Amino acid sequence: MIHYHGSPVSGPRDCAQRFYSARHLMVSYAHPEHLPMIADVAQSFALDNGAYTTWTKGREFDFEGFVSWVELWRWHPGFDWCLAPDVIDGDEKQNDQLLWKFVYRFGMSPWIVPVWHLHESLTRLGVLAGAFYRVALGSSGQYRTPGTPAWKARMSEAMSVVCNQGRPICKLHGLRMLDGAIVERYPFSSADSCNAAVNAGAVTRFGMYPSPLAADRANNIAARIESNNSPPVWVPAEETEERLFA
């Protein structure tokens, strides 16, 4: 699977570049300042619509600005895909309107990735998985915190829809799902997290002799994250327990 790390990383520009070099990065429309550098040195990059920042800060989404930004960067050789515009806690009608408005501008391109929010219906998930090459799964509503019992139960329901004999019928991306316990449970093609960028500044978390450079601390976090990989198939929890005690 591909591990996408969120940006930007704080610190001097040359240190940030060292972290970005040869990695896969997720660049948010809300924080695009390092994208030119990332495009030069990263293995690849994906574009995030910035909906999470828009949601948390109560801002209005700039649809036309996002379309222009995607139009500029989608031709770069390092570009992988982008998240279609969405509303984190919006209803299905709102998100379908935004999605198909975006698709209308670019066509049914394989690099357009819709977001299915866990509080939305499983029917919508099935439609998206059948129509798009890749679907992103986003924690929302009563399932906004990854790893909780309710979240795990909902993810099991989602896997039962998008997997055929355990194998996903489309590529799956886990939004904010690079925790090792999550990655090793679900058959993701990719997932992302801002863990390295956000926590690199927490010097006290790195023992007695932390690196003085945030980018080096981010590298240590990223290395641990990248040591986890997703399984090729999804196995329901009850079946796993049966195998353990068979």
PASEBA-1860 file (N, C-alpha, C; in nm, 3 decimals):
! residues 246
1> MIHYHGSP> 0.084/-0.120/0.000/0.000/0.000/0.000/0.087/0.125/0.000 ~ 0.026/0.238/-0.035/0.098/0.365/-0.035/0.061/0.444/0.090 ~ 0.164/0.494/0.158/0.146/0.575/0.277/0.163/0.722/0.237 ~ 0.055/0.796/0.239/0.062/0.939/0.207/0.074/1.020/0.336 ~ 0.178/1.104/0.343/0.199/1.188/0.460/0.148/1.328/0.431 ~ 0.075/1.384/0.529/0.024/1.518/0.513/0.133/1.622/0.520 ~ 0.107/1.737/0.463/0.200/1.849/0.465/0.123/1.975/0.502 ~ 0.193/2.084/0.539/0.338/2.103/0.536/0.405/2.062/0.666
9> VSGPRDCA> 0.536/2.034/0.657/0.618/2.009/0.774/0.683/2.141/0.814 ~ 0.681/2.170/0.943/0.737/2.297/0.989/0.890/2.292/0.986 ~ 0.950/2.409/0.995/1.096/2.417/0.999/1.153/2.478/0.872 ~ 1.285/2.487/0.863/1.350/2.545/0.746/1.313/2.470/0.618 ~ 1.314/2.540/0.508/1.272/2.483/0.381/1.357/2.363/0.341 ~ 1.488/2.371/0.363/1.574/2.259/0.323/1.548/2.135/0.406 ~ 1.507/2.154/0.533/1.475/2.038/0.618/1.343/1.975/0.574 ~ 1.246/2.058/0.541/1.120/2.005/0.492/1.141/1.928/0.363
17> QRFYSARH> 1.225/1.980/0.276/1.254/1.913/0.150/1.315/1.776/0.174 ~ 1.399/1.767/0.276/1.462/1.639/0.310/1.355/1.536/0.350 ~ 1.253/1.581/0.423/1.146/1.490/0.460/1.062/1.448/0.340 ~ 1.032/1.541/0.252/0.946/1.513/0.138/1.014/1.423/0.034 ~ 1.145/1.427/0.030/1.218/1.358/-0.076/1.187/1.209/-0.081 ~ 1.144/1.162/-0.200/1.117/1.021/-0.228/1.001/0.964/-0.149 ~ 0.916/1.050/-0.091/0.798/1.003/-0.021/0.673/1.030/-0.101 ~ 0.561/0.975/-0.054/0.429/1.004/-0.111/0.362/1.105/-0.019
25> LMVSYAHP> 0.315/1.216/-0.075/0.261/1.325/0.006/0.115/1.354/-0.030 ~ 0.041/1.397/0.071/-0.095/1.446/0.053/-0.091/1.596/0.078 ~ -0.131/1.674/-0.021/-0.125/1.820/-0.011/-0.267/1.876/-0.008 ~ -0.296/1.952/0.095/-0.431/2.008/0.112/-0.444/2.141/0.040 ~ -0.560/2.162/-0.019/-0.592/2.291/-0.081/-0.588/2.403/0.022 ~ -0.610/2.367/0.149/-0.607/2.466/0.257/-0.465/2.506/0.294 ~ -0.366/2.421/0.259/-0.226/2.448/0.291/-0.137/2.407/0.173 ~ -0.142/2.481/0.062/-0.073/2.439/-0.059/0.069/2.493/-0.074
33> EHLPMIAD> 0.120/2.562/0.029/0.243/2.638/0.012/0.365/2.555/-0.025 ~ 0.371/2.428/0.015/0.489/2.346/-0.016/0.471/2.260/-0.141 ~ 0.360/2.273/-0.210/0.334/2.186/-0.325/0.441/2.197/-0.434 ~ 0.487/2.315/-0.473/0.593/2.320/-0.576/0.718/2.241/-0.537 ~ 0.758/2.252/-0.409/0.873/2.176/-0.362/0.843/2.026/-0.362 ~ 0.727/1.990/-0.314/0.688/1.849/-0.309/0.685/1.789/-0.448 ~ 0.630/1.862/-0.543/0.622/1.813/-0.681/0.760/1.786/-0.739 ~ 0.860/1.859/-0.692/0.996/1.842/-0.742/1.068/1.721/-0.684
41> VAQSFALD> 1.039/1.688/-0.556/1.124/1.589/-0.488/1.050/1.462/-0.445 ~ 0.917/1.465/-0.437/0.843/1.348/-0.387/0.831/1.240/-0.493 ~ 0.805/1.116/-0.449/0.774/1.010/-0.544/0.645/1.042/-0.617 ~ 0.545/1.083/-0.540/0.416/1.120/-0.598/0.339/1.202/-0.496 ~ 0.230/1.263/-0.541/0.147/1.340/-0.449/0.000/1.328/-0.490 ~ -0.085/1.339/-0.388/-0.229/1.343/-0.408/-0.279/1.477/-0.355 ~ -0.388/1.526/-0.412/-0.443/1.655/-0.372/-0.567/1.636/-0.286 ~ -0.565/1.697/-0.169/-0.676/1.693/-0.074/-0.759/1.820/-0.094
49> NGAYTTWT> -0.889/1.806/-0.095/-0.975/1.923/-0.119/-0.981/2.021/-0.002 ~ -0.923/1.985/0.111/-0.924/2.076/0.226/-1.055/2.081/0.301 ~ -1.144/1.984/0.276/-1.276/1.986/0.340/-1.265/1.976/0.491 ~ -1.167/1.902/0.542/-1.154/1.886/0.687/-1.124/2.021/0.753 ~ -1.032/2.097/0.692/-0.999/2.229/0.745/-1.118/2.323/0.732 ~ -1.186/2.317/0.617/-1.306/2.398/0.595/-1.410/2.370/0.702 ~ -1.426/2.240/0.733/-1.525/2.196/0.831/-1.490/2.242/0.972 ~ -1.364/2.221/1.012/-1.323/2.254/1.149/-1.320/2.404/1.174
57> KGREFDFE> -1.294/2.484/1.069/-1.283/2.628/1.087/-1.409/2.704/1.043 ~ -1.510/2.630/1.000/-1.635/2.693/0.965/-1.628/2.781/0.841 ~ -1.540/2.750/0.748/-1.523/2.830/0.628/-1.615/2.780/0.516 ~ -1.632/2.863/0.415/-1.707/2.823/0.296/-1.609/2.770/0.193 ~ -1.640/2.656/0.133/-1.549/2.593/0.037/-1.544/2.671/-0.093 ~ -1.422/2.695/-0.142/-1.399/2.767/-0.268/-1.393/2.667/-0.383 ~ -1.508/2.633/-0.437/-1.516/2.530/-0.541/-1.438/2.569/-0.665 ~ -1.459/2.689/-0.716/-1.393/2.731/-0.839/-1.242/2.741/-0.821
65> GFVSWVEL> -1.199/2.787/-0.705/-1.056/2.794/-0.677/-0.993/2.655/-0.674 ~ -1.065/2.561/-0.615/-1.014/2.423/-0.609/-1.005/2.362/-0.749 ~ -1.107/2.386/-0.832/-1.105/2.335/-0.969/-0.984/2.389/-1.045 ~ -0.956/2.517/-1.031/-0.841/2.578/-1.100/-0.710/2.520/-1.050 ~ -0.703/2.495/-0.920/-0.581/2.438/-0.859/-0.557/2.297/-0.912 ~ -0.661/2.217/-0.917/-0.649/2.081/-0.969/-0.612/2.083/-1.117 ~ -0.675/2.172/-1.193/-0.646/2.183/-1.336/-0.499/2.214/-1.360 ~ -0.440/2.295/-1.274/-0.299/2.331/-1.288/-0.207/2.213/-1.259
73> WRWHPGFD> -0.236/2.137/-1.152/-0.142/2.036/-1.104/-0.167/1.895/-1.155 ~ -0.284/1.869/-1.212/-0.313/1.732/-1.254/-0.227/1.686/-1.372 ~ -0.161/1.779/-1.439/-0.076/1.743/-1.553/0.067/1.712/-1.510 ~ 0.098/1.734/-1.383/0.234/1.705/-1.336/0.256/1.555/-1.332 ~ 0.374/1.506/-1.375/0.399/1.360/-1.375/0.388/1.294/-1.238 ~ 0.410/1.371/-1.131/0.402/1.312/-0.997/0.263/1.308/-0.938 ~ 0.166/1.365/-1.008/0.028/1.368/-0.958/-0.035/1.229/-0.966 ~ -0.093/1.185/-0.855/-0.162/1.055/-0.850/-0.313/1.070/-0.869
81> WCLAPDVI> -0.376/1.143/-0.780/-0.521/1.159/-0.782/-0.561/1.273/-0.689 ~ -0.688/1.308/-0.690/-0.736/1.411/-0.597/-0.870/1.371/-0.539 ~ -0.897/1.423/-0.419/-1.026/1.401/-0.356/-1.128/1.498/-0.415 ~ -1.240/1.445/-0.457/-1.348/1.531/-0.504/-1.402/1.613/-0.387 ~ -1.453/1.732/-0.412/-1.507/1.816/-0.303/-1.617/1.742/-0.225 ~ -1.618/1.763/-0.094/-1.719/1.701/-0.011/-1.745/1.786/0.113 ~ -1.853/1.755/0.183/-1.887/1.820/0.309/-1.879/1.713/0.416 ~ -1.791/1.730/0.514/-1.764/1.625/0.612/-1.890/1.571/0.678
89> DGDEKQND> -1.970/1.659/0.735/-2.093/1.617/0.803/-2.217/1.653/0.721 ~ -2.199/1.665/0.590/-2.313/1.697/0.504/-2.398/1.574/0.479 ~ -2.515/1.596/0.417/-2.599/1.481/0.384/-2.561/1.430/0.245 ~ -2.618/1.318/0.207/-2.580/1.254/0.081/-2.614/1.341/-0.040 ~ -2.724/1.414/-0.032/-2.762/1.501/-0.144/-2.656/1.607/-0.166 ~ -2.609/1.671/-0.058/-2.505/1.773/-0.070/-2.378/1.716/-0.133 ~ -2.337/1.600/-0.084/-2.212/1.542/-0.133/-2.224/1.489/-0.276 ~ -2.339/1.437/-0.311/-2.359/1.394/-0.450/-2.358/1.514/-0.545
97> QLLWKFVY> -2.418/1.623/-0.503/-2.420/1.743/-0.587/-2.279/1.795/-0.611 ~ -2.199/1.802/-0.505/-2.060/1.848/-0.518/-1.978/1.752/-0.605 ~ -1.995/1.623/-0.582/-1.919/1.522/-0.656/-1.948/1.531/-0.805 ~ -2.074/1.530/-0.842/-2.108/1.526/-0.984/-2.085/1.660/-1.052 ~ -2.090/1.767/-0.976/-2.051/1.898/-1.029/-1.903/1.896/-1.066 ~ -1.823/1.833/-0.982/-1.679/1.821/-1.008/-1.653/1.728/-1.126 ~ -1.722/1.615/-1.129/-1.707/1.521/-1.239/-1.747/1.586/-1.371 ~ -1.851/1.670/-1.368/-1.895/1.740/-1.490/-1.783/1.826/-1.548
105> RFGMSPWI> -1.698/1.881/-1.459/-1.589/1.968/-1.505/-1.474/1.890/-1.566 ~ -1.452/1.767/-1.518/-1.335/1.692/-1.562/-1.368/1.561/-1.634 ~ -1.494/1.518/-1.630/-1.529/1.388/-1.686/-1.503/1.278/-1.583 ~ -1.541/1.155/-1.618/-1.522/1.041/-1.527/-1.377/0.994/-1.533 ~ -1.290/1.075/-1.477/-1.147/1.045/-1.480/-1.109/0.951/-1.367 ~ -1.017/0.857/-1.392/-0.977/0.763/-1.286/-0.905/0.829/-1.170 ~ -0.859/0.952/-1.189/-0.788/1.021/-1.081/-0.883/1.098/-0.987 ~ -1.012/1.100/-1.019/-1.109/1.162/-0.929/-1.153/1.060/-0.825
113> VPVWHLHE> -1.135/1.095/-0.698/-1.165/1.003/-0.589/-1.278/1.060/-0.502 ~ -1.395/0.999/-0.505/-1.504/1.046/-0.418/-1.482/1.001/-0.274 ~ -1.543/1.073/-0.182/-1.534/1.037/-0.040/-1.667/0.980/0.005 ~ -1.660/0.861/0.065/-1.777/0.806/0.133/-1.756/0.827/0.282 ~ -1.850/0.898/0.345/-1.841/0.925/0.488/-1.913/0.814/0.564 ~ -1.854/0.770/0.673/-1.906/0.654/0.744/-2.049/0.672/0.793 ~ -2.096/0.797/0.809/-2.234/0.816/0.856/-2.334/0.808/0.739 ~ -2.283/0.799/0.616/-2.372/0.790/0.500/-2.418/0.646/0.479
121> SLTRLGVL> -2.513/0.629/0.389/-2.572/0.496/0.369/-2.476/0.402/0.298 ~ -2.492/0.274/0.327/-2.413/0.172/0.259/-2.451/0.164/0.111 ~ -2.572/0.205/0.080/-2.615/0.207/-0.060/-2.529/0.304/-0.140 ~ -2.504/0.422/-0.085/-2.418/0.518/-0.155/-2.277/0.463/-0.172 ~ -2.227/0.395/-0.071/-2.094/0.335/-0.081/-2.088/0.236/-0.197 ~ -2.191/0.152/-0.209/-2.195/0.055/-0.317/-2.197/0.121/-0.454 ~ -2.271/0.230/-0.466/-2.278/0.303/-0.593/-2.141/0.361/-0.628 ~ -2.076/0.425/-0.532/-1.946/0.485/-0.557/-1.841/0.379/-0.592
129> AGAFYRVA> -1.843/0.269/-0.519/-1.744/0.163/-0.544/-1.762/0.100/-0.682 ~ -1.886/0.099/-0.731/-1.912/0.042/-0.862/-1.882/0.138/-0.975 ~ -1.875/0.269/-0.945/-1.859/0.369/-1.051/-1.718/0.426/-1.061 ~ -1.642/0.424/-0.950/-1.511/0.489/-0.948/-1.399/0.389/-0.926 ~ -1.281/0.426/-0.977/-1.163/0.342/-0.966/-1.115/0.332/-0.822 ~ -1.126/0.444/-0.748/-1.081/0.449/-0.608/-1.184/0.526/-0.527 ~ -1.210/0.481/-0.405/-1.302/0.549/-0.314/-1.230/0.573/-0.182 ~ -1.243/0.693/-0.128/-1.184/0.726/0.001/-1.289/0.710/0.111
137> LGSSGQYR> -1.248/0.655/0.223/-1.337/0.636/0.337/-1.303/0.740/0.444 ~ -1.405/0.817/0.485/-1.381/0.924/0.581/-1.463/0.907/0.707 ~ -1.398/0.922/0.822/-1.466/0.911/0.951/-1.549/1.037/0.975 ~ -1.674/1.019/1.015/-1.763/1.134/1.029/-1.881/1.098/1.118 ~ -1.958/1.203/1.154/-2.078/1.180/1.235/-2.045/1.107/1.364 ~ -2.125/1.007/1.397/-2.102/0.928/1.518/-1.980/0.837/1.504 ~ -1.921/0.833/1.384/-1.802/0.750/1.360/-1.680/0.836/1.330 ~ -1.675/0.955/1.386/-1.567/1.049/1.351/-1.432/1.012/1.411
145> TPGTPAWK> -1.431/0.924/1.510/-1.305/0.887/1.576/-1.262/0.747/1.534 ~ -1.158/0.735/1.451/-1.112/0.603/1.407/-1.068/0.516/1.524 ~ -1.103/0.388/1.517/-1.057/0.293/1.616/-1.152/0.264/1.729 ~ -1.260/0.343/1.743/-1.356/0.317/1.849/-1.440/0.194/1.814 ~ -1.506/0.130/1.911/-1.590/0.014/1.880/-1.696/0.043/1.775 ~ -1.763/0.159/1.786/-1.867/0.194/1.688/-1.806/0.211/1.550 ~ -1.690/0.273/1.544/-1.620/0.293/1.416/-1.583/0.159/1.354 ~ -1.531/0.067/1.433/-1.492/-0.065/1.382/-1.613/-0.142/1.329
153> ARMSEAMS> -1.724/-0.130/1.401/-1.846/-0.199/1.356/-1.893/-0.143/1.223 ~ -1.886/-0.012/1.208/-1.928/0.050/1.082/-1.832/0.013/0.968 ~ -1.704/0.008/0.997/-1.607/-0.031/0.895/-1.630/-0.175/0.849 ~ -1.670/-0.260/0.940/-1.702/-0.398/0.903/-1.820/-0.401/0.807 ~ -1.921/-0.318/0.834/-2.035/-0.309/0.744/-1.992/-0.258/0.607 ~ -1.902/-0.160/0.607/-1.854/-0.105/0.480/-1.775/-0.209/0.402 ~ -1.690/-0.286/0.470/-1.610/-0.387/0.401/-1.698/-0.495/0.339 ~ -1.810/-0.524/0.405/-1.900/-0.626/0.351/-1.964/-0.581/0.220
161> VVCNQGRP> -1.967/-0.448/0.198/-2.023/-0.393/0.074/-1.919/-0.385/-0.036 ~ -1.798/-0.342/-0.003/-1.697/-0.315/-0.106/-1.603/-0.432/-0.132 ~ -1.620/-0.541/-0.061/-1.532/-0.657/-0.081/-1.610/-0.775/-0.136 ~ -1.551/-0.843/-0.231/-1.607/-0.965/-0.290/-1.514/-1.080/-0.249 ~ -1.563/-1.165/-0.160/-1.480/-1.272/-0.103/-1.354/-1.214/-0.040 ~ -1.371/-1.099/0.025/-1.261/-1.035/0.097/-1.178/-0.939/0.014 ~ -1.193/-0.943/-0.118/-1.110/-0.858/-0.204/-1.189/-0.734/-0.247 ~ -1.131/-0.615/-0.231/-1.202/-0.491/-0.267/-1.237/-0.487/-0.415
169> ICKLHGLR> -1.355/-0.435/-0.447/-1.397/-0.425/-0.587/-1.346/-0.295/-0.649 ~ -1.286/-0.208/-0.567/-1.220/-0.087/-0.617/-1.104/-0.058/-0.521 ~ -1.018/0.034/-0.557/-0.911/0.074/-0.467/-0.972/0.150/-0.349 ~ -0.923/0.124/-0.229/-0.974/0.191/-0.109/-0.864/0.277/-0.046 ~ -0.902/0.399/-0.011/-0.810/0.490/0.058/-0.869/0.525/0.193 ~ -0.788/0.513/0.298/-0.833/0.547/0.433/-0.790/0.687/0.472 ~ -0.886/0.777/0.488/-0.854/0.914/0.529/-0.825/0.919/0.679 ~ -0.711/0.973/0.714/-0.665/0.979/0.854/-0.661/0.838/0.916
177> MLDGAIVE> -0.613/0.741/0.839/-0.617/0.602/0.884/-0.483/0.531/0.873 ~ -0.373/0.600/0.903/-0.242/0.535/0.896/-0.197/0.476/1.029 ~ -0.285/0.472/1.128/-0.253/0.402/1.253/-0.228/0.255/1.221 ~ -0.123/0.199/1.277/-0.084/0.063/1.246/-0.194/-0.039/1.267 ~ -0.269/-0.024/1.376/-0.376/-0.119/1.407/-0.487/-0.114/1.302 ~ -0.505/0.002/1.240/-0.607/0.016/1.136/-0.554/-0.035/1.003 ~ -0.434/0.008/0.968/-0.373/-0.032/0.841/-0.366/-0.184/0.827 ~ -0.329/-0.252/0.935/-0.310/-0.396/0.929/-0.441/-0.474/0.931
185> RYPFSSAD> -0.554/-0.405/0.943/-0.684/-0.471/0.951/-0.760/-0.468/0.819 ~ -0.742/-0.360/0.739/-0.825/-0.340/0.621/-0.742/-0.341/0.493 ~ -0.800/-0.389/0.383/-0.725/-0.401/0.256/-0.718/-0.269/0.179 ~ -0.650/-0.172/0.237/-0.635/-0.042/0.173/-0.532/-0.048/0.061 ~ -0.557/0.026/-0.044/-0.455/0.050/-0.145/-0.366/0.164/-0.100 ~ -0.423/0.255/-0.020/-0.349/0.370/0.032/-0.422/0.427/0.152 ~ -0.351/0.508/0.228/-0.410/0.578/0.341/-0.323/0.699/0.370 ~ -0.376/0.793/0.449/-0.298/0.913/0.477/-0.308/0.950/0.624
193> SCNAAVNA> -0.216/1.035/0.666/-0.213/1.086/0.802/-0.122/1.208/0.808 ~ -0.155/1.302/0.897/-0.068/1.418/0.921/0.017/1.396/1.046 ~ 0.024/1.273/1.094/0.094/1.241/1.218/0.238/1.294/1.216 ~ 0.312/1.264/1.110/0.453/1.304/1.106/0.468/1.455/1.106 ~ 0.388/1.523/1.026/0.400/1.669/1.016/0.357/1.738/1.145 ~ 0.251/1.687/1.208/0.197/1.751/1.328/0.283/1.724/1.451 ~ 0.325/1.599/1.469/0.393/1.560/1.592/0.544/1.577/1.589 ~ 0.598/1.615/1.474/0.743/1.638/1.466/0.786/1.753/1.558
201> GAVTRFGM> 0.693/1.842/1.589/0.726/1.955/1.676/0.725/1.922/1.823 ~ 0.674/1.804/1.859/0.664/1.765/2.000/0.795/1.701/2.045 ~ 0.895/1.784/2.075/1.030/1.736/2.107/1.030/1.640/2.225 ~ 0.946/1.665/2.325/0.947/1.584/2.447/0.907/1.439/2.421 ~ 0.850/1.408/2.306/0.807/1.272/2.276/0.921/1.184/2.222 ~ 1.039/1.242/2.205/1.145/1.170/2.137/1.261/1.130/2.229 ~ 1.235/1.116/2.357/1.338/1.068/2.448/1.436/1.177/2.489 ~ 1.550/1.134/2.546/1.647/1.228/2.602/1.725/1.305/2.497
209> YPSPLAAD> 1.745/1.243/2.378/1.830/1.306/2.278/1.758/1.320/2.144 ~ 1.655/1.404/2.140/1.582/1.421/2.015/1.664/1.499/1.914 ~ 1.640/1.474/1.787/1.705/1.553/1.683/1.662/1.698/1.695 ~ 1.755/1.792/1.672/1.717/1.933/1.679/1.632/1.978/1.562 ~ 1.620/1.896/1.457/1.547/1.933/1.337/1.412/1.863/1.331 ~ 1.307/1.942/1.307/1.172/1.885/1.299/1.161/1.784/1.187 ~ 1.228/1.810/1.075/1.221/1.717/0.962/1.278/1.581/0.996 ~ 1.386/1.579/1.076/1.444/1.451/1.117/1.349/1.377/1.210
217> RANNIAAR> 1.283/1.450/1.299/1.186/1.387/1.388/1.067/1.334/1.307 ~ 1.027/1.411/1.206/0.920/1.365/1.118/0.960/1.238/1.043 ~ 1.086/1.230/1.003/1.136/1.109/0.935/1.125/0.988/1.025 ~ 1.155/1.004/1.153/1.145/0.891/1.247/1.001/0.843/1.261 ~ 0.909/0.938/1.271/0.768/0.902/1.281/0.722/0.832/1.154 ~ 0.759/0.889/1.038/0.717/0.833/0.910/0.771/0.692/0.891 ~ 0.893/0.668/0.935/0.952/0.535/0.920/0.872/0.431/0.997 ~ 0.826/0.466/1.117/0.743/0.373/1.194/0.609/0.349/1.125
225> IESNNSPP> 0.551/0.457/1.072/0.422/0.445/1.003/0.435/0.355/0.881 ~ 0.540/0.374/0.805/0.559/0.300/0.680/0.596/0.153/0.701 ~ 0.624/0.115/0.825/0.655/-0.026/0.853/0.529/-0.112/0.856 ~ 0.411/-0.049/0.856/0.285/-0.122/0.858/0.228/-0.132/0.717 ~ 0.171/-0.247/0.686/0.115/-0.268/0.553/-0.024/-0.331/0.564 ~ -0.106/-0.306/0.464/-0.242/-0.360/0.466/-0.247/-0.502/0.412 ~ -0.343/-0.582/0.456/-0.358/-0.719/0.405/-0.422/-0.717/0.267 ~ -0.406/-0.824/0.189/-0.465/-0.829/0.055/-0.616/-0.851/0.057
233> VWVPAEET> -0.667/-0.906/0.168/-0.811/-0.934/0.177/-0.861/-0.891/0.314 ~ -0.991/-0.869/0.321/-1.055/-0.838/0.448/-1.117/-0.966/0.504 ~ -1.086/-0.993/0.631/-1.143/-1.109/0.700/-1.226/-1.058/0.817 ~ -1.356/-1.088/0.820/-1.439/-1.043/0.932/-1.382/-1.086/1.066 ~ -1.401/-1.003/1.167/-1.343/-1.029/1.299/-1.386/-1.163/1.354 ~ -1.512/-1.200/1.334/-1.561/-1.326/1.390/-1.492/-1.445/1.324 ~ -1.459/-1.434/1.194/-1.388/-1.542/1.126/-1.245/-1.553/1.177 ~ -1.183/-1.437/1.207/-1.049/-1.436/1.262/-1.045/-1.509/1.395
241> EERLFA> -1.145/-1.482/1.479/-1.151/-1.547/1.610/-1.170/-1.697/1.595 ~ -1.252/-1.736/1.498/-1.273/-1.879/1.476/-1.142/-1.949/1.437 ~ -1.062/-1.884/1.355/-0.936/-1.943/1.310/-0.838/-1.953/1.427 ~ -0.841/-1.853/1.514/-0.749/-1.854/1.628/-0.780/-1.970/1.723 ~ -0.908/-2.001/1.738/-0.947/-2.102/1.837/-0.989/-2.235/1.774 ~ -0.967/-2.248/1.645/-1.006/-2.374/1.577/-0.912/-2.487/1.619
END
